[in-house]
Amino acid sequence: MRKLGITLTLLLLELTVLFAVSSEDTALLKQAEESTSFKDTDFAAEYTIVQSKPGQGQNATYAVLYRRDKEETYTIVITGPDDDDKGKGYIQYNSSIWFFDPSDRKFTFTTKKDKVEGTNATPADFTPQYYTRDYKIEKTEDVNLGNFKCTLFYLTAKTKNVTYSKVQLWVSKDDGLIRMKKDFSLSSQLLRTTAMPSYQKINKRSVPVTILIIDNLRGKKINNKMQYEKTQITINNVSFDKLKDVIFTKAYLQMINE
């Protein structure tokens, strides 16, 4: 019995070492998190959101995003393509997200999990991520993702106030940028896959050129092959100039629709 106890103790020690998270891994995750946030400046950019539905073709939505990360606030203004879409918007402040429809000039409470204009993107896709605050690192792996040498993080939510309960995150080792993300339910069902293969460097800050989102719950079989809905977000005309305070108010969305 004593020998068995010693063997089990050694096995547990080996497993602890195997799955231990190094300080380098923790630092890399923090770097990846910080790459999504611009707390020392305001941020604005134009977004082209193209959704592809299997067998139905594509449709595009155009928007302008304004962010003030130090106050955890943002405003999204839909600019097209149709007159019916122009002026719609989203605003987050005081931890609440509101959707504005100029047709009835009403604000409706929404969440960061809701779809933006019926696409596969959510408001959370346009905002900073807080992986070290909201998730626990279960384990890591060294992997190759195409030409990128990455650390693969297996994350589990520490709070209910997250969009997804479990996340797998591929972070390139040389620059700490997120290259791919898989979102899972609490039961480990794959919900979405997001890829950010390339970044643009602006004022020493890194902003994705494109973001490709695959919705692993929405799709159809075509020629006996499952094809999922996809949304590609292209980011242009990035600015880190100071923004007017009024932009981050409900009054702004009402004003631009007068």
Legacy VTK file of the C-alpha trace (Angstrom):
# vtk DataFile Version 3.0
C-alpha trace
ASCII
DATASET POLYDATA
POINTS 258 float
0.000 0.000 0.000
2.823 2.364 0.874
4.487 1.677 -2.475
1.187 2.316 -4.262
0.773 5.592 -2.396
4.256 6.723 -3.388
3.562 5.803 -7.034
0.313 7.797 -7.070
2.036 10.792 -5.482
4.780 10.736 -8.116
2.164 10.442 -10.868
0.292 13.457 -9.542
3.533 15.437 -9.374
4.298 14.524 -12.992
0.820 15.637 -14.101
1.190 18.903 -12.180
4.466 19.625 -13.961
2.987 18.588 -17.318
0.045 20.996 -17.094
1.716 23.773 -15.133
1.377 27.195 -16.732
4.678 29.045 -16.993
5.140 32.729 -16.259
6.116 33.139 -19.934
2.725 31.767 -21.005
0.894 34.076 -18.621
2.897 37.057 -19.900
2.148 36.102 -23.526
-1.590 35.921 -22.828
-1.424 39.331 -21.171
0.404 40.693 -24.221
-2.278 39.249 -26.511
-4.984 40.832 -24.379
-3.274 44.223 -24.420
-2.967 44.079 -28.214
-6.796 44.247 -28.413
-7.008 47.362 -26.218
-5.948 50.998 -26.652
-6.353 52.473 -23.179
-3.945 55.342 -23.802
-5.846 56.745 -26.773
-9.183 56.889 -28.570
-9.762 54.686 -31.610
-11.845 55.024 -34.761
-12.041 53.001 -37.965
-14.286 52.077 -40.877
-15.558 48.504 -40.960
-16.841 46.554 -43.953
-18.769 43.495 -42.772
-19.486 40.924 -45.496
-21.664 37.966 -44.604
-21.725 34.799 -46.738
-24.627 32.386 -46.426
-24.278 29.015 -48.194
-26.477 28.958 -51.267
-27.638 32.558 -50.737
-24.641 34.666 -51.728
-23.238 37.659 -49.858
-24.441 40.880 -48.313
-22.408 43.776 -46.959
-22.847 46.133 -44.039
-20.765 49.279 -43.567
-20.072 50.843 -40.191
-17.848 53.249 -38.288
-16.557 52.208 -34.875
-15.530 54.693 -32.170
-13.866 53.403 -28.998
-12.625 54.895 -25.752
-11.173 51.858 -24.036
-10.037 53.584 -20.849
-13.716 54.225 -20.082
-14.925 50.905 -21.587
-17.273 52.718 -23.935
-17.855 52.540 -27.682
-20.262 53.634 -30.400
-20.977 51.794 -33.647
-22.767 53.704 -36.427
-24.171 51.768 -39.395
-23.515 53.771 -42.564
-24.985 51.489 -45.225
-25.525 50.043 -47.697
-29.215 51.025 -47.745
-31.038 54.061 -46.434
-32.972 51.735 -44.116
-29.688 50.762 -42.423
-28.054 54.182 -42.198
-28.086 55.710 -38.769
-28.688 52.520 -36.836
-26.187 52.134 -34.070
-24.924 50.547 -30.894
-23.569 52.261 -27.821
-21.999 50.847 -24.684
-21.581 52.774 -21.470
-22.004 51.921 -17.774
-21.601 48.233 -18.765
-24.847 48.317 -20.778
-25.265 47.996 -24.552
-28.069 49.744 -26.405
-29.251 49.446 -30.016
-30.721 52.539 -31.692
-33.168 52.332 -34.596
-33.801 55.726 -36.232
-37.085 54.533 -37.743
-38.798 54.779 -34.364
-36.007 56.679 -32.571
-35.988 54.140 -29.766
-33.142 52.517 -27.839
-33.404 48.797 -27.131
-31.282 47.000 -24.570
-29.043 44.362 -26.145
-26.064 42.211 -25.133
-22.558 41.545 -26.399
-23.758 38.104 -27.550
-26.386 39.448 -29.975
-25.680 39.533 -33.709
-24.793 42.818 -35.403
-27.255 43.507 -38.232
-27.987 39.793 -38.631
-24.365 38.913 -39.409
-22.220 36.367 -37.562
-20.413 39.169 -35.709
-21.348 40.332 -32.211
-20.587 43.618 -30.406
-17.888 41.737 -28.469
-15.934 41.294 -31.727
-15.382 45.057 -31.909
-14.164 45.588 -28.352
-11.156 44.789 -26.122
-10.822 41.284 -24.703
-9.992 40.563 -21.055
-8.632 37.042 -21.085
-6.505 37.256 -17.932
-9.370 38.820 -15.978
-12.228 36.640 -17.208
-10.575 33.278 -17.926
-8.399 30.695 -16.251
-5.589 29.042 -18.224
-6.229 25.297 -18.018
-3.201 24.318 -20.104
-1.028 25.436 -23.026
0.667 23.825 -26.023
3.372 24.878 -28.471
1.880 24.545 -31.965
2.385 25.699 -35.541
-0.453 27.559 -37.249
0.574 27.893 -40.869
3.818 29.871 -40.767
3.222 31.089 -37.221
4.822 29.508 -34.171
2.114 29.831 -31.556
1.163 29.058 -28.008
-2.275 27.478 -27.868
-4.163 28.488 -24.719
-7.053 26.437 -23.334
-9.188 28.886 -21.330
-12.202 28.394 -19.062
-14.381 31.276 -17.879
-14.009 32.440 -14.277
-17.180 34.536 -14.470
-20.613 34.279 -16.076
-20.212 37.722 -17.632
-18.462 36.410 -20.753
-19.606 35.712 -24.286
-18.270 32.134 -24.340
-17.628 29.638 -21.526
-14.529 28.057 -23.056
-11.990 29.465 -25.504
-9.006 28.104 -27.388
-6.614 30.889 -28.365
-3.668 30.730 -30.778
-1.122 33.496 -30.019
1.998 33.974 -32.134
5.095 33.842 -29.943
7.180 36.512 -31.665
4.683 39.384 -31.407
1.944 38.320 -28.970
-0.859 38.740 -31.527
-3.982 36.585 -31.669
-4.077 34.552 -34.861
-7.060 32.266 -34.276
-9.752 31.711 -31.678
-12.302 28.954 -31.140
-15.297 29.563 -28.908
-17.064 26.732 -27.099
-20.138 26.254 -24.954
-19.934 24.986 -21.378
-20.534 21.472 -22.763
-17.543 21.935 -25.130
-19.592 22.298 -28.323
-17.730 24.343 -30.932
-19.717 27.514 -31.611
-17.449 29.796 -33.649
-14.016 29.955 -35.226
-12.336 33.328 -35.726
-9.127 33.956 -37.689
-6.970 37.110 -37.750
-4.159 36.181 -40.147
-2.719 39.640 -40.800
-2.302 42.940 -38.971
-1.598 46.531 -39.944
0.883 48.556 -37.900
-0.315 52.072 -37.130
1.462 54.344 -34.644
3.241 51.283 -33.213
-0.136 49.650 -32.537
-1.402 46.495 -34.254
-4.884 46.379 -35.780
-6.214 43.398 -37.774
-6.505 43.889 -41.515
-9.313 41.346 -41.699
-11.218 39.190 -39.235
-12.884 36.018 -40.539
-15.679 34.559 -38.405
-17.091 31.092 -39.092
-20.369 30.324 -37.343
-20.191 26.601 -36.577
-23.896 26.473 -35.676
-25.348 28.085 -38.797
-24.972 26.488 -42.204
-26.353 23.958 -44.658
-25.269 20.957 -46.670
-24.453 21.643 -50.311
-23.446 18.654 -52.471
-23.288 16.542 -49.283
-20.714 18.862 -47.766
-21.448 21.023 -44.741
-20.823 24.705 -45.370
-21.059 27.245 -42.563
-22.048 30.890 -42.586
-19.067 33.226 -42.632
-18.542 36.902 -41.916
-15.417 38.739 -43.011
-14.664 42.087 -41.389
-12.232 44.438 -43.140
-10.830 47.403 -41.181
-9.764 50.609 -42.934
-8.955 54.266 -42.226
-7.803 53.656 -38.673
-7.315 56.722 -36.477
-6.040 57.197 -32.935
-6.939 60.878 -32.757
-8.841 62.314 -29.805
-12.618 61.973 -30.231
-15.341 64.323 -29.039
-17.023 63.268 -25.804
-20.488 63.611 -27.352
-19.799 60.635 -29.643
-20.136 58.326 -26.652
-23.658 59.406 -25.742
-27.155 58.362 -26.796
-27.717 61.946 -27.897
-25.069 61.515 -30.617
-26.977 58.687 -32.322
-30.143 60.763 -32.161
-28.371 63.892 -33.449
-26.846 62.308 -36.557
-30.304 61.097 -37.562
-32.038 64.462 -37.390
LINES 1 259
258 0 1 2 3 4 5 6 7 8 9 10 11 12 13 14 15 16 17 18 19 20 21 22 23 24 25 26 27 28 29 30 31 32 33 34 35 36 37 38 39 40 41 42 43 44 45 46 47 48 49 50 51 52 53 54 55 56 57 58 59 60 61 62 63 64 65 66 67 68 69 70 71 72 73 74 75 76 77 78 79 80 81 82 83 84 85 86 87 88 89 90 91 92 93 94 95 96 97 98 99 100 101 102 103 104 105 106 107 108 109 110 111 112 113 114 115 116 117 118 119 120 121 122 123 124 125 126 127 128 129 130 131 132 133 134 135 136 137 138 139 140 141 142 143 144 145 146 147 148 149 150 151 152 153 154 155 156 157 158 159 160 161 162 163 164 165 166 167 168 169 170 171 172 173 174 175 176 177 178 179 180 181 182 183 184 185 186 187 188 189 190 191 192 193 194 195 196 197 198 199 200 201 202 203 204 205 206 207 208 209 210 211 212 213 214 215 216 217 218 219 220 221 222 223 224 225 226 227 228 229 230 231 232 233 234 235 236 237 238 239 240 241 242 243 244 245 246 247 248 249 250 251 252 253 254 255 256 257
